[in-house]
Amino acid sequence: MGTAWYDDSGVSPERRKEDLKALSLATWSFVRCMKRHLSPEKEDEEDFRKELYEKLPPGQAEAIIKAAHRPNRALFDLSVAIENLPMHWLRKNQINTAVTIFEDNLGSSERLLTSPVPLFYSRHTARFLFFWLALLPFALYEPFKDTWNHLGLIPATAVTSLFLFGIEELANQMEEPFTILPMQTFCDKIYNWCNEIVSFQPGDNGMVVHKNDYYNMEPVDIIESASSSEEGKDVSVPEEIVVSATTADAVETPKEHKVYTLSTTSAVPISITKFSDNVVEHENSSHLSDTKKKSGLLSKLFKNY
């Protein structure tokens, strides 16, 4: 989303590349910090520091390493990278909504890591299996009477023990799956994919790209139209805007307000209320036949808003 929604109007290619590169590295750093956070320190700390110093700016890498909660620091850097992108704030909100999913997944993983099955349960299960398998040959003695000297009991008991103890060990591993999953491979793939995504350019595959100026909301030129003979009636003229201004009688109290109504043939009328500490002069739509007076109102409207 950051690559597709990046508003490069008035932005140099170098600035675009720098911003998107920072976004890519911040995304990867969170994933790598999460991997380190969920792994034993003796297995990953040295490689973690080495990777951060190689791929991140020194200051950013140092801040993450010194943080008490490294994934949260990486999320902060990611939020800053998103905020630095030139795009409409609604699109930034959409990207930040996706960032909250990162935080939710981090919390779920931490709960999984810090809430293992009670040790008593694991020990009780192992002891039960041991005694059950120790008594299993007595239960199988009669069924294997046709074998020579009941020799079939040995492989049968061994295979049954192998499967049951294997299931018990798998259950223990599932309590903490982060040490058996190929998380380093996941991090490396995410790093490569993020760098590839930020290298994309709109239209580099021949698709037509339509630029819409949603970021800079500049006022457009307004063309005056003939006023309506009836009060309160808008004249529908293509590409023209009818303006009417109505207020109550002048009152010498602060915070008097004036309402301007802009109506077009292609949009719903927009009402804007302006508050002022000064006394407002009475102006009615029936008194605005003078083009100069209406032009002055329009200039005042766009100057203040």
C-alpha positions in Angstrom: 0.0 0.0 0.0 2.8 2.4 0.8 4.3 1.9 -2.7 1.1 2.2 -4.6 -0.3 5.2 -2.5 3.0 7.2 -2.4 2.2 10.7 -3.7 5.3 11.6 -5.6 4.0 15.0 -6.7 6.9 17.5 -6.1 9.0 14.7 -4.6 12.3 13.8 -6.2 13.0 10.1 -7.2 15.8 10.0 -4.6 13.4 11.1 -1.8 10.8 8.5 -2.9 13.5 5.7 -2.9 14.7 6.8 0.5 11.2 6.9 2.1 10.2 3.5 0.7 13.5 2.0 1.7 13.0 3.1 5.3 9.5 1.6 5.2 10.8 -1.7 3.9 13.6 -1.9 6.5 11.2 -0.9 9.3 8.8 -3.7 8.3 11.7 -6.3 8.2 13.1 -5.0 11.5 9.8 -5.7 13.3 9.7 -9.2 12.0 13.3 -9.9 12.9 12.8 -8.4 16.4 9.8 -10.6 16.9 11.8 -13.6 16.0 14.5 -12.7 18.5 11.9 -11.9 21.1 10.4 -15.4 20.8 13.7 -17.3 20.6 16.1 -18.3 23.4 18.8 -15.7 23.9 21.7 -18.1 23.5 20.6 -19.2 20.1 19.9 -15.9 18.4 21.3 -12.8 20.1 24.6 -12.7 18.3 23.1 -13.2 14.8 20.4 -10.7 15.7 22.8 -7.9 16.5 24.9 -8.7 13.4 21.9 -8.5 11.0 20.7 -5.2 12.5 24.0 -3.5 12.1 24.4 -4.8 8.6 20.9 -3.7 7.2 19.8 -0.8 9.4 21.3 2.7 9.9 23.6 2.6 13.0 21.4 4.8 15.1 18.2 2.8 14.4 20.0 -0.5 15.0 21.4 0.8 18.3 18.1 2.1 19.5 16.4 -1.3 18.8 19.2 -3.3 20.5 19.1 -1.1 23.7 15.2 -1.2 23.9 13.7 -3.2 26.8 11.0 -4.5 24.4 12.5 -4.6 21.0 9.4 -5.4 18.9 7.7 -2.3 20.3 10.6 -0.1 19.4 10.6 -1.6 15.8 6.8 -0.9 15.6 7.5 2.7 16.6 10.1 3.1 13.8 7.6 1.6 11.4 4.9 4.1 12.4 7.4 7.0 11.9 8.3 5.6 8.5 4.6 5.5 7.6 4.0 9.1 8.9 6.9 10.3 6.7 5.2 9.1 3.5 3.5 11.9 1.5 0.0 10.6 1.1 -3.5 11.5 2.2 -4.2 11.0 5.9 -7.0 8.5 5.2 -4.6 6.3 3.4 -2.1 6.5 6.3 -4.9 5.5 8.6 -5.6 2.4 6.5 -1.9 1.5 6.6 -1.8 2.0 10.4 -4.8 -0.3 10.7 -2.7 -3.0 9.1 0.2 -2.2 11.5 -2.2 -2.9 14.5 -2.5 -6.4 13.2 1.3 -6.8 13.7 0.8 -5.7 17.4 -2.1 -8.2 17.8 -0.1 -11.1 16.4 2.9 -10.1 18.7 0.6 -10.2 21.7 -0.8 -13.6 20.7 2.6 -15.0 20.3 3.8 -13.7 23.6 0.8 -15.2 25.3 1.5 -18.5 23.7 5.2 -18.3 24.8 4.5 -17.2 28.4 1.5 -19.4 29.1 2.8 -23.0 28.7 0.9 -26.1 29.9 1.5 -26.6 33.7 4.6 -28.7 34.4 2.6 -31.0 36.6 0.4 -31.9 33.7 3.4 -32.8 31.5 5.0 -34.9 34.2 1.8 -36.7 35.0 1.3 -37.5 31.4 4.8 -38.9 31.0 4.5 -41.0 34.2 1.1 -42.4 33.1 2.5 -43.5 29.8 5.6 -45.1 31.4 3.5 -47.3 33.7 0.9 -48.1 31.1 3.6 -49.3 28.6 5.4 -51.1 31.4 2.3 -53.2 32.0 1.4 -53.6 28.3 3.4 -56.9 27.9 1.2 -58.6 30.5 -1.9 -57.6 28.5 -0.4 -58.9 25.3 0.9 -62.1 26.7 -2.1 -64.2 25.8 -2.6 -62.7 22.2 1.0 -63.6 21.4 0.9 -67.1 22.6 1.2 -68.5 19.1 4.6 -66.9 18.6 7.7 -68.7 19.7 8.2 -68.1 23.4 5.9 -65.0 23.1 8.7 -63.3 21.2 6.2 -61.0 19.4 5.7 -59.0 22.5 9.0 -57.3 22.2 8.5 -55.5 18.8 4.9 -54.9 19.5 5.6 -53.1 22.8 8.6 -51.2 21.3 6.5 -49.8 18.4 3.6 -48.9 20.6 5.9 -47.1 23.0 7.6 -45.3 20.2 4.3 -43.9 18.9 2.9 -42.9 22.2 6.0 -41.2 23.5 6.4 -39.5 20.2 2.9 -38.0 20.5 3.7 -36.8 24.0 6.9 -35.1 22.8 5.1 -33.4 20.0 2.6 -32.0 22.5 5.5 -30.6 24.5 6.9 -29.0 21.4 3.6 -27.4 20.4 3.6 -25.5 23.7 6.5 -23.5 22.3 6.6 -23.9 18.5 9.0 -21.0 17.9 12.1 -23.1 18.4 11.1 -25.7 15.8 9.7 -23.4 13.1 12.0 -22.0 10.4 11.6 -18.5 11.5 14.9 -17.3 10.2 13.8 -18.4 6.7 10.6 -16.4 7.2 12.5 -13.3 8.1 14.9 -13.6 5.1 12.0 -14.0 2.7 10.1 -11.0 4.1 13.3 -8.9 3.8 13.6 -9.9 0.1 9.9 -9.4 -0.6 9.7 -6.0 1.0 12.7 -4.8 -1.0 11.1 -6.0 -4.2 7.8 -4.4 -3.4 9.3 -0.9 -2.8 11.2 -1.2 -6.1 7.9 -1.2 -8.0 6.9 1.9 -10.0 3.4 2.9 -11.0 3.1 2.2 -14.7 6.3 0.2 -15.0 4.3 -2.6 -16.5 2.5 -0.5 -19.1 -0.7 0.1 -17.1 -2.3 3.5 -17.3 -2.0 5.5 -14.1 -4.5 8.2 -13.3 -3.2 10.7 -10.8 -5.8 12.2 -8.4 -4.9 15.2 -6.2 -6.3 14.0 -2.9 -3.4 15.3 -0.8 -3.4 19.0 -1.7 -7.0 20.3 -1.6 -6.5 23.5 -3.5 -9.6 25.7 -4.3 -10.7 25.8 -8.0 -11.6 28.8 -10.0 -15.2 29.8 -9.7 -17.3 31.3 -12.5 -20.3 33.5 -11.7 -23.7 32.7 -13.0 -26.9 34.6 -13.3 -28.8 34.9 -10.0 -32.2 33.3 -9.6 -35.3 35.6 -9.6 -36.7 33.5 -6.7 -35.1 33.7 -3.3 -33.5 30.5 -2.2 -33.6 28.9 -5.6 -30.3 27.6 -7.2 -29.7 28.1 -10.9 -28.3 24.9 -12.4 -25.7 26.0 -15.0 -23.0 23.5 -16.1 -19.6 24.2 -14.7 -20.9 27.2 -12.7 -21.5 27.8 -9.1 -24.3 29.7 -7.5 -23.5 31.5 -4.2 -26.0 32.7 -1.7 -25.1 34.2 1.8 -27.7 34.5 4.5 -27.3 35.7 8.1 -29.5 36.9 10.9 -29.9 40.6 11.6 -26.7 42.2 13.0 -26.4 41.6 16.8 -23.7 43.2 18.8 -22.6 40.0 20.6 -19.4 38.0 20.0 -19.4 34.8 18.1 -22.0 35.9 15.5 -21.9 33.5 12.6 -22.3 33.7 8.8 -23.3 30.8 6.6 -22.1 30.4 3.0 -23.8 27.9 0.8 -22.1 26.6 -2.3 -24.2 24.5 -4.7 -23.1 22.9 -8.0 -24.7 20.8 -10.6 -22.4 17.8 -9.8 -22.4 17.8 -6.0 -24.6 18.2 -2.9 -24.7 21.8 -1.6 -22.0 22.5 1.0 -22.7 24.7 3.9 -19.7 26.3 5.8 -20.3 28.3 9.0 -17.7 31.0 9.9 -17.6 32.4 13.4 -16.2 35.8 14.2 -15.8 38.1 17.2 -16.9 41.1 15.1 -20.4 42.2 14.3 -21.7 40.7 11.0 -23.5 42.9 8.5 -26.8 41.8 7.3 -26.6 40.3 3.7 -29.5 38.5 2.1 -29.4 36.4 -1.1 -31.9 38.8 -2.7 -29.4 41.6 -2.3 -26.5 39.8 -4.0 -27.3 40.6 -7.6 -24.2 42.6 -7.8 -21.4 40.5 -9.3 -18.7 42.4 -7.5 -20.3 41.7 -4.1 -20.5 38.0 -4.7 -17.0 37.9 -6.0 -15.9 39.6 -2.7 -17.7 37.0 -0.7 -16.0 34.2 -2.6 -12.6 35.7 -2.1 -13.2 36.1 1.6 -14.5 32.5 1.8 -11.4 30.9 0.2 -9.1 33.2 2.0 -10.2 32.1 5.4 -10.8 28.4 4.6 
